[in-house]
Amino acid sequence: PEVKSVINDFASVAEEVRFIGNVCVGNDEKEGHVSVETLRKHYDAVVLANGASGERKLNIPGEELKGVLSARKFVGWYNAEPLVEEPPLHFFDDGLEAVVIGHGNVALDCARILATPPAILSTTDISRSTLEILGRTAKVSVVGRRGPAQAAFTIKELRELMQIKDASFSVIADELDLADNEASRAEIHSKRALQRKCKLIQDAAKNVVSEKKNTLIELRFLLSPVAFEPRSDDPSRLGAIVFQRCELLGDPGAQKAHATGELIKIPASLAFTAVGYLTQALHTSSSFVPRLENDHGKIDSGLYCAGWSKRGPSGIIGTNITDARETVATMLQDFDALSSSEKCGIHSLQNATSWTDWLNLDAHERSLGEPFGAPRIKLNDVRKMLDIIRASS
């Protein structure tokens, strides 16, 4: 709820600016599209804050198997993002064993959704189609190649995962022992928040797994994937993931995972890869890159960036606030040069929507959620959204 409350902050800002929605920004000028170059011709300053919608691949054997899914797309699907392809719902069988590869907040979000009872999720704004296939997970393993001290997830996300009703949470004590080297202890000692997070993980290793719970959540460390293996009865579908055991080598803050040669196989009918994200370079070739080249938020004269597109996929909402302030400070330094032109903005774009249009759509989605005790039911069909907007005008 506290994360969702940022919507209210966005709403208060949007009322003070000119909002233009339903526009695709890129390098072409097709219907409903506008290029960054065109925006730069009409505005003194353009800020690219398009996040990181691309995903990194593992590039290991078997990644093409049915059942190996992108965590980014899974999150988009259960959040009812328009244009996100629906995953193969028939893979969500009873007794599902899923593996999430990655130790960031997105990885923990995927595990949380898989393990949370649908009755609890039904009072949220999660996609209704998601509810139809959840509640079938017997076990979900969240696997990373380094140790607790290096895991990127926050303590808040970890606590939420550990407190899921009808789910047991487990950590393998031997893996914590393997990660407990001098360099990791120095890393933990240097940061109070990291001390709290690692203490929480160490305490979880003492948990007794309850067989009465519907789902087991297992947090695994020092494992790097080397191959996805098919099922014996269906070579097109995922059956297991082969990992290599790793050890940590290097100085504090710079430790890397190195393979030991030991192989470990984890059965899985679904795998979600959450190993990094890429941002789209909207101002050049529209290719995906780790981040946009910039100097304190400045890409070029009159062109700036902020958020994940600026620094790469790291940090939380609070990080973005600091990041945005730096970009705005850079823009203010350039103010005299930026304000010397007579650009007057774009006043009409085909099929573009206004802030009033969004408020009408918002009211409609909220009304759909009321019978379910949910804050809203999100629509993910753009044409239907536009129909509702037109009917409300």
Disulfide bonds with the S-S distance in Angstrom:
none
